[in-house]
Amino acid sequence: MTKLVVCSVLVVCLALSASAANYQRTVIAIARPTEYVEYIFLQGGDRIGSPIPILHNMTVGNARSVYAQTAANDNFLNWGGSEPGQGSYTNNGRLTQAEGTPMIWTTNDRSNSASVEGDGHGFTELNYQGEHLWLADLYMDCDKTSNGWFDFKAYMVDFRSGKADPGWESHFINQEFCIVDGSMWGTQSNHQWNALNHHGRCGSFNFVMWSQNLCFANKLDDHMRPYRDEWVEDLSREPTAE
């Protein structure tokens, strides 16, 4: 089945809400090839694991899609899966709880944007790299992060009946540094981060690869430049930062 269109919009009410606190647009991008029935969710928090308030900045055409249903009442980037009152995914009578903040599958293929009646996945201007880039486009309260940084890790579900979830990324990611706007920035040494997780910077476009150490945090208006050459769809090869 064709993956379908993503629209990223700046809704007036979100902008007004964000202005009341230090909400900044923050994008988390994870490179991970998936099948149509697989979906990725985020969990995370500040350095000590406290939840971080978020507002979703992405809409899709189908209200019955996985993203649309599970993004409802998802108010925090937090550890522990579904929040009280958060939407769940219902399909063919099967109800599945969210495993955190939903992400959305994207491609750089403009032809993959002809309809809005399917599951809401597809082309977005945020992705001009390739297929299988999963995105969370959020407004995040940077005042609730740890000096602008946060932890996160992805969990993959499989919606086929009788299939076990692929589950978490690698238990030990060991992301010791990030390339921030072109410069190396120590994470664990400077901020005492948990070595098990990815690290992200509030207000930036954060790019990582599933279960790997590579980490970039760039200004949103120049988000892909430093790692175009690092993209690999074959995740058996460990990329190296420039």
Buried (B, 14 or more C-beta within 10 A) or exposed (E): EEBBBBBBEEEEEBBEBBEEEBBBBBBBBBBBEBEEEBBBBBBBBBBEEBBBBBBBBBBBBBEBBBBBBBBBEBBBBBBEEBBEEBBEBEEEEEEBEBBBBBBBBBBBEEEBBEEBEBBBBBBBEBBBBBBBBBBBBBBBBBEBBBEBBBBBBBBBBBBEEEEEBBEBBEEEBEBBBBBBBEEEBEBBEEBEBBEBBBBBBBBBBBBBBBBBBBBBBBEBEEBBEBBEEBBBEEBEEEBEBE
